[in-house]
Amino acid sequence: MALPKSNTSVQLQITALKAVVGPDCEILTNSAEANSQEYAKRWTDIGRETPAAIVLPRTEEDVQKVVQWAVKSSIPFVVKSGGGSEWSTIGDDGLVIDLTHYSAIQVDAKARVVTIRGGVTQKEAAVRLAEEGLFTGEEHNRNGAPGSLTNDTDL
Ligand SMILES: Cc1cc2nc3c(=O)[nH]c(=O)nc-3n(C[C@H](O)[C@H](O)[C@H](O)COP(=O)(O)OP(=O)(O)OC[C@H]3O[C@@H](n4cnc5c(N)ncnc54)[C@H](O)[C@@H]3O)c2cc1C
């Protein structure tokens, strides 16, 4: 079994990540900064760990690059959509990929198909669908719609 990497070696590797992603993909590495603390917030702080970095991609291309880079570098990560789960946290050996800025909804009402990006909340999806006379059974305002699709036992 591989030993966990030290925080310092992970931080050094994250410096390399900056060269991989586009200039508008923020990488927050100082957990003491207000911006970092804001993005670290979750629905509950129970068991919440502090990651080596919070990465905020804005494009599909950057999401792919971050994931590919993390896999290649053997750095564990969790995805944050709405931040509603209690278990989706990671310590200073890993990354949070925060999808707040990767957020858009496309509705094809005729085909009854909705396409959502990773950062869309249930409320945003519900409001957009209502504009088309459609609805979703999900109603937990701030929970991520994709996070709920992958984890919610109601669906
Ligand atoms: C007030 C409240 C009420 C709830 N009620 C219920 C309930 O009635 N029934 C029930 O089953 N659960 C319930 N939950 C649990 C909640 O539905 C799940 O924790 C859900 O995963 C939250 O989604 P999130 O995106 O907000 O969470 P996050 O913590 O952001 O993400 C949770 C996990 O989902 C995955 N994920 C997130 N985004 C993506 C993505 N874009 N692509 C792929 N995977 C992704 C990741 O594995 C991530 O670790 C409730 C939670 C809250 C806060």
The ligand as an ORCA input file, in Angstrom:
! r2SCAN-3c Opt
* xyz 0 1
  C     -30.914     19.484      3.800
  C     -30.539     18.176      3.145
  C     -31.497     17.227      2.892
  C     -31.170     16.016      2.309
  N     -32.136     15.091      2.042
  C     -31.841     13.908      1.488
  C     -32.860     12.950      1.187
  O     -34.041     13.196      1.451
  N     -32.504     11.783      0.633
  C     -31.207     11.490      0.336
  O     -30.931     10.426     -0.200
  N     -30.226     12.411      0.570
  C     -30.503     13.576      1.143
  N     -29.515     14.485      1.403
  C     -28.151     14.139      1.011
  C     -27.792     14.811     -0.334
  O     -28.774     14.601     -1.289
  C     -26.523     14.191     -0.826
  O     -25.517     14.388      0.129
  C     -26.095     14.796     -2.169
  O     -24.963     14.071     -2.608
  C     -25.750     16.253     -2.024
  O     -25.273     16.721     -3.266
  P     -24.300     17.972     -3.296
  O     -23.885     18.184     -4.712
  O     -24.927     19.121     -2.585
  O     -23.073     17.441     -2.393
  P     -21.509     17.493     -2.596
  O     -20.968     17.252     -1.231
  O     -21.069     18.698     -3.328
  O     -21.218     16.235     -3.495
  C     -21.503     14.963     -2.991
  C     -20.800     13.905     -3.811
  O     -21.508     13.819     -5.057
  C     -20.592     13.566     -6.074
  N     -20.645     14.655     -7.033
  C     -20.860     15.971     -6.778
  N     -20.884     16.655     -7.928
  C     -20.670     15.735     -8.906
  C     -20.586     15.838    -10.294
  N     -20.734     16.997    -10.917
  N     -20.347     14.719    -11.009
  C     -20.212     13.522    -10.381
  N     -20.275     13.370     -9.059
  C     -20.505     14.463     -8.337
  C     -19.243     13.415     -5.501
  O     -18.996     12.064     -5.240
  C     -19.364     14.158     -4.203
  O     -18.438     13.622     -3.325
  C     -29.818     15.721      1.984
  C     -28.827     16.686      2.232
  C     -29.181     17.907      2.819
  C     -28.107     18.932      3.076
*
